[in-house]
Amino acid sequence: MPTSHVDVATEHASRYLQQLCKHWAHKFPVEFDPNHGTIDLSLGRAILDSDAGTLHIAVTADEAGSLERLETVVADHITRFAFREELIFDWKRASAA
């Protein structure tokens, strides 16, 4: 399955993780606590982890063609929540084994 990840520097990682999970909980299966969350979207799965200065996000798409769309959807939503700061999403694709 196509996978990518990104580490986003922010002091509000836990807040954004929880906001994204709550935002999508009405539409998709979601599990989360302040430091870890999983969201099963129609395009694939997002796994989020937070620590003091970083939001770690991994996305896995159901189909190869959906990975970029999944990255964009997740990043766009978090960017909206973080309108007071500029976040950088430099996605790294996992190499196929």
N, CA, C and O atoms as CSV, one atom per row, in Angstrom:
chain,resi,resn,atom,element,x,y,z
A,1,MET,N,N,0.841,-1.189,0.000
A,1,MET,CA,C,0.000,0.000,0.000
A,1,MET,C,C,0.880,1.244,0.000
A,1,MET,O,O,1.849,1.308,0.756
A,2,PRO,N,N,0.568,2.213,-0.817
A,2,PRO,CA,C,1.362,3.444,-0.879
A,2,PRO,C,C,1.288,4.220,0.443
A,2,PRO,O,O,0.209,4.434,0.994
A,3,THR,N,N,2.445,4.630,0.929
A,3,THR,CA,C,2.534,5.299,2.226
A,3,THR,C,C,3.467,6.497,2.145
A,3,THR,O,O,4.451,6.482,1.405
A,4,SER,N,N,3.150,7.537,2.912
A,4,SER,CA,C,4.061,8.664,3.077
A,4,SER,C,C,3.908,9.213,4.487
A,4,SER,O,O,2.940,8.921,5.189
A,5,HIS,N,N,4.887,10.013,4.878
A,5,HIS,CA,C,4.842,10.597,6.218
A,5,HIS,C,C,5.438,12.001,6.191
A,5,HIS,O,O,6.170,12.379,5.276
A,6,VAL,N,N,5.095,12.752,7.228
A,6,VAL,CA,C,5.616,14.104,7.362
A,6,VAL,C,C,5.723,14.426,8.846
A,6,VAL,O,O,4.901,13.979,9.645
A,7,ASP,N,N,6.729,15.198,9.208
A,7,ASP,CA,C,6.898,15.716,10.567
A,7,ASP,C,C,6.728,17.227,10.478
A,7,ASP,O,O,7.526,17.914,9.841
A,8,VAL,N,N,5.681,17.736,11.124
A,8,VAL,CA,C,5.344,19.151,11.045
A,8,VAL,C,C,5.712,19.827,12.369
A,8,VAL,O,O,5.179,19.475,13.421
A,9,ALA,N,N,6.615,20.784,12.308
A,9,ALA,CA,C,7.037,21.497,13.510
A,9,ALA,C,C,5.932,22.446,13.968
A,9,ALA,O,O,5.517,23.335,13.225
A,10,THR,N,N,5.459,22.247,15.202
A,10,THR,CA,C,4.453,23.124,15.808
A,10,THR,C,C,4.369,22.837,17.298
A,10,THR,O,O,4.476,21.691,17.733
A,11,GLU,N,N,4.177,23.888,18.066
A,11,GLU,CA,C,3.987,23.708,19.502
A,11,GLU,C,C,2.549,23.308,19.835
A,11,GLU,O,O,2.221,23.057,20.995
A,12,HIS,N,N,1.692,23.251,18.807
A,12,HIS,CA,C,0.277,22.928,19.014
A,12,HIS,C,C,-0.095,21.579,18.405
A,12,HIS,O,O,-1.230,21.382,17.971
A,13,ALA,N,N,0.855,20.656,18.374
A,13,ALA,CA,C,0.639,19.361,17.716
A,13,ALA,C,C,-0.560,18.616,18.291
A,13,ALA,O,O,-1.395,18.118,17.536
A,14,SER,N,N,-0.655,18.534,19.585
A,14,SER,CA,C,-1.767,17.802,20.203
A,14,SER,C,C,-3.104,18.452,19.872
A,14,SER,O,O,-4.084,17.759,19.599
A,15,ARG,N,N,-3.145,19.769,19.896
A,15,ARG,CA,C,-4.382,20.487,19.580
A,15,ARG,C,C,-4.842,20.171,18.159
A,15,ARG,O,O,-6.018,19.876,17.945
A,16,TYR,N,N,-3.929,20.227,17.184
A,16,TYR,CA,C,-4.304,19.974,15.799
A,16,TYR,C,C,-4.697,18.518,15.588
A,16,TYR,O,O,-5.633,18.230,14.842
A,17,LEU,N,N,-3.993,17.602,16.236
A,17,LEU,CA,C,-4.344,16.184,16.158
A,17,LEU,C,C,-5.784,15.981,16.621
A,17,LEU,O,O,-6.578,15.339,15.933
A,18,GLN,N,N,-6.116,16.531,17.790
A,18,GLN,CA,C,-7.461,16.361,18.336
A,18,GLN,C,C,-8.522,17.066,17.481
A,18,GLN,O,O,-9.618,16.536,17.300
A,19,GLN,N,N,-8.206,18.248,16.960
A,19,GLN,CA,C,-9.161,18.962,16.113
A,19,GLN,C,C,-9.481,18.165,14.857
A,19,GLN,O,O,-10.644,18.046,14.472
A,20,LEU,N,N,-8.449,17.618,14.219
A,20,LEU,CA,C,-8.671,16.862,12.997
A,20,LEU,C,C,-9.500,15.609,13.283
A,20,LEU,O,O,-10.427,15.287,12.539
A,21,CYS,N,N,-9.168,14.920,14.348
A,21,CYS,CA,C,-9.917,13.705,14.692
A,21,CYS,C,C,-11.374,14.031,15.022
A,21,CYS,O,O,-12.280,13.337,14.562
A,22,LYS,N,N,-11.603,15.058,15.799
A,22,LYS,CA,C,-12.983,15.446,16.132
A,22,LYS,C,C,-13.737,15.892,14.886
A,22,LYS,O,O,-14.918,15.586,14.723
A,23,HIS,N,N,-13.049,16.616,14.011
A,23,HIS,CA,C,-13.666,17.126,12.792
A,23,HIS,C,C,-14.196,15.982,11.917
A,23,HIS,O,O,-15.286,16.083,11.352
A,24,TRP,N,N,-13.432,14.910,11.809
A,24,TRP,CA,C,-13.811,13.811,10.933
A,24,TRP,C,C,-14.564,12.690,11.641
A,24,TRP,O,O,-15.009,11.746,10.987
A,25,ALA,N,N,-14.717,12.769,12.955
A,25,ALA,CA,C,-15.355,11.681,13.707
A,25,ALA,C,C,-16.805,11.454,13.314
A,25,ALA,O,O,-17.315,10.344,13.468
A,26,HIS,N,N,-17.480,12.481,12.809
A,26,HIS,CA,C,-18.882,12.319,12.414
A,26,HIS,C,C,-19.029,11.595,11.082
A,26,HIS,O,O,-20.119,11.138,10.736
A,27,LYS,N,N,-17.916,11.491,10.325
A,27,LYS,CA,C,-17.988,10.954,8.970
A,27,LYS,C,C,-17.188,9.661,8.771
A,27,LYS,O,O,-17.526,8.848,7.911
A,28,PHE,N,N,-16.136,9.474,9.560
A,28,PHE,CA,C,-15.235,8.336,9.400
A,28,PHE,C,C,-14.951,7.680,10.745
A,28,PHE,O,O,-15.112,8.322,11.783
A,29,PRO,N,N,-14.529,6.411,10.750
A,29,PRO,CA,C,-14.092,5.788,12.000
A,29,PRO,C,C,-12.819,6.472,12.512
A,29,PRO,O,O,-11.821,6.567,11.797
A,30,VAL,N,N,-12.869,6.940,13.747
A,30,VAL,CA,C,-11.761,7.691,14.345
A,30,VAL,C,C,-11.515,7.195,15.770
A,30,VAL,O,O,-12.456,6.917,16.514
A,31,GLU,N,N,-10.254,7.091,16.132
A,31,GLU,CA,C,-9.857,6.826,17.522
A,31,GLU,C,C,-8.736,7.798,17.838
A,31,GLU,O,O,-7.828,7.991,17.030
A,32,PHE,N,N,-8.799,8.420,19.028
A,32,PHE,CA,C,-7.726,9.346,19.375
A,32,PHE,C,C,-7.672,9.626,20.870
A,32,PHE,O,O,-8.642,9.439,21.605
A,33,ASP,N,N,-6.499,10.081,21.284
A,33,ASP,CA,C,-6.268,10.659,22.602
A,33,ASP,C,C,-5.372,11.872,22.338
A,33,ASP,O,O,-5.083,12.157,21.176
A,34,PRO,N,N,-4.925,12.593,23.356
A,34,PRO,CA,C,-4.137,13.808,23.083
A,34,PRO,C,C,-2.833,13.594,22.306
A,34,PRO,O,O,-2.305,14.540,21.721
A,35,ASN,N,N,-2.307,12.357,22.292
A,35,ASN,CA,C,-1.010,12.132,21.658
A,35,ASN,C,C,-1.020,11.190,20.467
A,35,ASN,O,O,0.007,11.038,19.804
A,36,HIS,N,N,-2.150,10.552,20.173
A,36,HIS,CA,C,-2.193,9.584,19.076
A,36,HIS,C,C,-3.603,9.539,18.498
A,36,HIS,O,O,-4.591,9.586,19.230
A,37,GLY,N,N,-3.680,9.446,17.175
A,37,GLY,CA,C,-4.981,9.327,16.534
A,37,GLY,C,C,-4.906,8.537,15.251
A,37,GLY,O,O,-3.892,8.558,14.553
A,38,THR,N,N,-5.993,7.833,14.938
A,38,THR,CA,C,-6.115,7.153,13.659
A,38,THR,C,C,-7.458,7.539,13.042
A,38,THR,O,O,-8.479,7.618,13.725
A,39,ILE,N,N,-7.425,7.776,11.742
A,39,ILE,CA,C,-8.623,8.142,11.004
A,39,ILE,C,C,-8.682,7.253,9.764
A,39,ILE,O,O,-7.759,7.252,8.949
A,40,ASP,N,N,-9.766,6.501,9.629
A,40,ASP,CA,C,-9.962,5.649,8.459
A,40,ASP,C,C,-10.851,6.388,7.466
A,40,ASP,O,O,-12.078,6.359,7.559
A,41,LEU,N,N,-10.199,7.049,6.515
A,41,LEU,CA,C,-10.890,7.852,5.510
A,41,LEU,C,C,-11.286,6.985,4.311
A,41,LEU,O,O,-10.848,5.841,4.191
A,42,SER,N,N,-12.103,7.534,3.444
A,42,SER,CA,C,-12.499,6.786,2.251
A,42,SER,C,C,-11.309,6.541,1.316
A,42,SER,O,O,-11.317,5.570,0.560
A,43,LEU,N,N,-10.289,7.402,1.353
A,43,LEU,CA,C,-9.101,7.252,0.506
A,43,LEU,C,C,-8.020,6.371,1.120
A,43,LEU,O,O,-7.137,5.887,0.413
A,44,GLY,N,N,-8.086,6.160,2.438
A,44,GLY,CA,C,-7.051,5.406,3.136
A,44,GLY,C,C,-7.051,5.729,4.613
A,44,GLY,O,O,-8.096,6.060,5.175
A,45,ARG,N,N,-5.892,5.638,5.252
A,45,ARG,CA,C,-5.792,5.833,6.696
A,45,ARG,C,C,-4.753,6.899,7.022
A,45,ARG,O,O,-3.699,6.976,6.391
A,46,ALA,N,N,-5.071,7.712,8.014
A,46,ALA,CA,C,-4.116,8.690,8.548
A,46,ALA,C,C,-3.826,8.322,9.992
A,46,ALA,O,O,-4.742,8.044,10.766
A,47,ILE,N,N,-2.554,8.321,10.349
A,47,ILE,CA,C,-2.122,8.070,11.720
A,47,ILE,C,C,-1.345,9.298,12.168
A,47,ILE,O,O,-0.390,9.719,11.516
A,48,LEU,N,N,-1.771,9.867,13.295
A,48,LEU,CA,C,-1.150,11.090,13.803
A,48,LEU,C,C,-0.589,10.846,15.199
A,48,LEU,O,O,-1.213,10.181,16.025
A,49,ASP,N,N,0.589,11.389,15.448
A,49,ASP,CA,C,1.208,11.357,16.772
A,49,ASP,C,C,1.748,12.740,17.067
A,49,ASP,O,O,2.254,13.429,16.180
A,50,SER,N,N,1.635,13.140,18.330
A,50,SER,CA,C,2.129,14.469,18.706
A,50,SER,C,C,3.130,14.346,19.839
A,50,SER,O,O,3.037,13.459,20.689
A,51,ASP,N,N,4.090,15.260,19.827
A,51,ASP,CA,C,4.975,15.442,20.973
A,51,ASP,C,C,5.105,16.946,21.201
A,51,ASP,O,O,4.372,17.718,20.583
A,52,ALA,N,N,5.993,17.371,22.047
A,52,ALA,CA,C,6.057,18.774,22.466
A,52,ALA,C,C,6.227,19.756,21.312
A,52,ALA,O,O,5.729,20.879,21.390
A,53,GLY,N,N,6.916,19.365,20.247
A,53,GLY,CA,C,7.177,20.320,19.179
A,53,GLY,C,C,6.889,19.841,17.778
A,53,GLY,O,O,7.217,20.528,16.811
A,54,THR,N,N,6.275,18.663,17.647
A,54,THR,CA,C,6.082,18.105,16.307
A,54,THR,C,C,4.791,17.309,16.205
A,54,THR,O,O,4.417,16.574,17.119
A,55,LEU,N,N,4.118,17.475,15.064
A,55,LEU,CA,C,2.991,16.638,14.701
A,55,LEU,C,C,3.490,15.673,13.632
A,55,LEU,O,O,3.886,16.089,12.543
A,56,HIS,N,N,3.468,14.383,13.953
A,56,HIS,CA,C,3.929,13.335,13.045
A,56,HIS,C,C,2.699,12.736,12.369
A,56,HIS,O,O,1.760,12.312,13.042
A,57,ILE,N,N,2.707,12.704,11.043
A,57,ILE,CA,C,1.560,12.193,10.295
A,57,ILE,C,C,2.048,11.150,9.293
A,57,ILE,O,O,3.010,11.371,8.557
A,58,ALA,N,N,1.366,10.016,9.284
A,58,ALA,CA,C,1.608,8.991,8.265
A,58,ALA,C,C,0.284,8.712,7.577
A,58,ALA,O,O,-0.744,8.562,8.237
A,59,VAL,N,N,0.306,8.644,6.266
A,59,VAL,CA,C,-0.903,8.321,5.512
A,59,VAL,C,C,-0.625,7.110,4.633
A,59,VAL,O,O,0.454,6.959,4.061
A,60,THR,N,N,-1.633,6.261,4.546
A,60,THR,CA,C,-1.567,5.078,3.705
A,60,THR,C,C,-2.811,5.081,2.828
A,60,THR,O,O,-3.937,5.104,3.324
A,61,ALA,N,N,-2.592,5.058,1.532
A,61,ALA,CA,C,-3.704,5.107,0.590
A,61,ALA,C,C,-4.110,3.701,0.173
A,61,ALA,O,O,-3.286,2.788,0.124
A,62,ASP,N,N,-5.389,3.545,-0.123
A,62,ASP,CA,C,-5.892,2.264,-0.607
A,62,ASP,C,C,-5.403,1.978,-2.026
A,62,ASP,O,O,-5.232,0.820,-2.406
A,63,GLU,N,N,-5.180,3.029,-2.802
A,63,GLU,CA,C,-4.713,2.897,-4.180
A,63,GLU,C,C,-3.575,3.888,-4.417
A,63,GLU,O,O,-3.548,4.963,-3.818
A,64,ALA,N,N,-2.644,3.526,-5.287
A,64,ALA,CA,C,-1.474,4.374,-5.555
A,64,ALA,C,C,-1.878,5.778,-5.985
A,64,ALA,O,O,-1.250,6.754,-5.575
A,65,GLY,N,N,-2.898,5.888,-6.786
A,65,GLY,CA,C,-3.309,7.191,-7.291
A,65,GLY,C,C,-3.948,8.089,-6.249
A,65,GLY,O,O,-4.153,9.277,-6.500
A,66,SER,N,N,-4.265,7.548,-5.095
A,66,SER,CA,C,-4.945,8.325,-4.049
A,66,SER,C,C,-4.004,8.945,-3.029
A,66,SER,O,O,-4.433,9.777,-2.230
A,67,LEU,N,N,-2.735,8.561,-3.035
A,67,LEU,CA,C,-1.822,9.013,-1.980
A,67,LEU,C,C,-1.662,10.531,-1.980
A,67,LEU,O,O,-1.766,11.158,-0.926
A,68,GLU,N,N,-1.415,11.123,-3.126
A,68,GLU,CA,C,-1.229,12.576,-3.179
A,68,GLU,C,C,-2.498,13.300,-2.720
A,68,GLU,O,O,-2.417,14.301,-2.008
A,69,ARG,N,N,-3.653,12.806,-3.121
A,69,ARG,CA,C,-4.924,13.415,-2.700
A,69,ARG,C,C,-5.094,13.320,-1.191
A,69,ARG,O,O,-5.535,14.277,-0.554
A,70,LEU,N,N,-4.748,12.173,-0.615
A,70,LEU,CA,C,-4.853,11.983,0.830
A,70,LEU,C,C,-3.911,12.937,1.573
A,70,LEU,O,O,-4.302,13.534,2.575
A,71,GLU,N,N,-2.687,13.080,1.091
A,71,GLU,CA,C,-1.744,14.031,1.679
A,71,GLU,C,C,-2.329,15.443,1.666
A,71,GLU,O,O,-2.273,16.161,2.664
A,72,THR,N,N,-2.888,15.823,0.523
A,72,THR,CA,C,-3.436,17.168,0.358
A,72,THR,C,C,-4.623,17.408,1.281
A,72,THR,O,O,-4.708,18.460,1.914
A,73,VAL,N,N,-5.523,16.464,1.366
A,73,VAL,CA,C,-6.715,16.615,2.208
A,73,VAL,C,C,-6.319,16.776,3.674
A,73,VAL,O,O,-6.841,17.654,4.361
A,74,VAL,N,N,-5.414,15.946,4.154
A,74,VAL,CA,C,-4.974,16.024,5.550
A,74,VAL,C,C,-4.263,17.353,5.807
A,74,VAL,O,O,-4.574,18.042,6.779
A,75,ALA,N,N,-3.317,17.715,4.949
A,75,ALA,CA,C,-2.561,18.958,5.123
A,75,ALA,C,C,-3.468,20.185,5.058
A,75,ALA,O,O,-3.316,21.110,5.856
A,76,ASP,N,N,-4.407,20.199,4.117
A,76,ASP,CA,C,-5.300,21.351,3.989
A,76,ASP,C,C,-6.150,21.551,5.236
A,76,ASP,O,O,-6.342,22.683,5.680
A,77,HIS,N,N,-6.653,20.479,5.797
A,77,HIS,CA,C,-7.473,20.603,6.999
A,77,HIS,C,C,-6.645,21.121,8.177
A,77,HIS,O,O,-7.090,22.013,8.900
A,78,ILE,N,N,-5.463,20.576,8.372
A,78,ILE,CA,C,-4.627,21.029,9.487
A,78,ILE,C,C,-4.212,22.483,9.279
A,78,ILE,O,O,-4.161,23.254,10.238
A,79,THR,N,N,-3.917,22.861,8.047
A,79,THR,CA,C,-3.544,24.249,7.759
A,79,THR,C,C,-4.674,25.203,8.137
A,79,THR,O,O,-4.418,26.288,8.661
A,80,ARG,N,N,-5.907,24.813,7.880
A,80,ARG,CA,C,-7.047,25.654,8.273
A,80,ARG,C,C,-7.137,25.802,9.786
A,80,ARG,O,O,-7.436,26.886,10.286
A,81,PHE,N,N,-6.882,24.720,10.519
A,81,PHE,CA,C,-6.917,24.798,11.981
A,81,PHE,C,C,-5.789,25.677,12.504
A,81,PHE,O,O,-5.933,26.321,13.543
A,82,ALA,N,N,-4.680,25.706,11.796
A,82,ALA,CA,C,-3.467,26.404,12.234
A,82,ALA,C,C,-3.307,27.747,11.546
A,82,ALA,O,O,-2.190,28.131,11.198
A,83,PHE,N,N,-4.397,28.466,11.344
A,83,PHE,CA,C,-4.331,29.704,10.563
A,83,PHE,C,C,-3.436,30.762,11.197
A,83,PHE,O,O,-3.051,31.717,10.522
A,84,ARG,N,N,-3.096,30.619,12.466
A,84,ARG,CA,C,-2.236,31.606,13.133
A,84,ARG,C,C,-0.740,31.351,12.914
A,84,ARG,O,O,0.092,32.185,13.269
A,85,GLU,N,N,-0.410,30.216,12.339
A,85,GLU,CA,C,0.996,29.909,12.084
A,85,GLU,C,C,1.140,29.253,10.722
A,85,GLU,O,O,0.194,28.661,10.202
A,86,GLU,N,N,2.323,29.361,10.153
A,86,GLU,CA,C,2.587,28.763,8.858
A,86,GLU,C,C,3.257,27.420,9.064
A,86,GLU,O,O,4.374,27.345,9.577
A,87,LEU,N,N,2.575,26.364,8.666
A,87,LEU,CA,C,3.105,25.016,8.809
A,87,LEU,C,C,3.701,24.551,7.486
A,87,LEU,O,O,3.241,24.933,6.409
A,88,ILE,N,N,4.727,23.725,7.591
A,88,ILE,CA,C,5.391,23.195,6.401
A,88,ILE,C,C,5.151,21.688,6.334
A,88,ILE,O,O,5.461,20.952,7.271
A,89,PHE,N,N,4.594,21.246,5.211
A,89,PHE,CA,C,4.331,19.832,4.973
A,89,PHE,C,C,5.268,19.361,3.865
A,89,PHE,O,O,5.032,19.633,2.688
A,90,ASP,N,N,6.326,18.658,4.242
A,90,ASP,CA,C,7.285,18.115,3.282
A,90,ASP,C,C,7.146,16.594,3.313
A,90,ASP,O,O,7.920,15.898,3.970
A,91,TRP,N,N,6.147,16.094,2.593
A,91,TRP,CA,C,5.826,14.661,2.610
A,91,TRP,C,C,6.978,13.839,2.053
A,91,TRP,O,O,7.604,14.215,1.063
A,92,LYS,N,N,7.246,12.718,2.700
A,92,LYS,CA,C,8.271,11.763,2.265
A,92,LYS,C,C,7.571,10.453,1.925
A,92,LYS,O,O,6.894,9.864,2.768
A,93,ARG,N,N,7.737,10.010,0.704
A,93,ARG,CA,C,7.112,8.758,0.272
A,93,ARG,C,C,7.951,7.570,0.756
A,93,ARG,O,O,9.180,7.600,0.703
A,94,ALA,N,N,7.278,6.547,1.219
A,94,ALA,CA,C,7.970,5.307,1.601
A,94,ALA,C,C,8.342,4.585,0.321
A,94,ALA,O,O,7.538,4.493,-0.606
A,95,SER,N,N,9.555,4.077,0.274
A,95,SER,CA,C,9.976,3.368,-0.934
A,95,SER,C,C,9.388,1.949,-0.915
A,95,SER,O,O,9.299,1.314,0.136
A,96,ALA,N,N,9.004,1.485,-2.061
A,96,ALA,CA,C,8.429,0.147,-2.167
A,96,ALA,C,C,9.520,-0.890,-1.939
A,96,ALA,O,O,10.623,-0.774,-2.472
A,97,ALA,N,N,9.205,-1.893,-1.152
A,97,ALA,CA,C,10.203,-2.922,-0.830
A,97,ALA,C,C,10.181,-4.032,-1.857
A,97,ALA,O,O,10.952,-4.986,-1.751
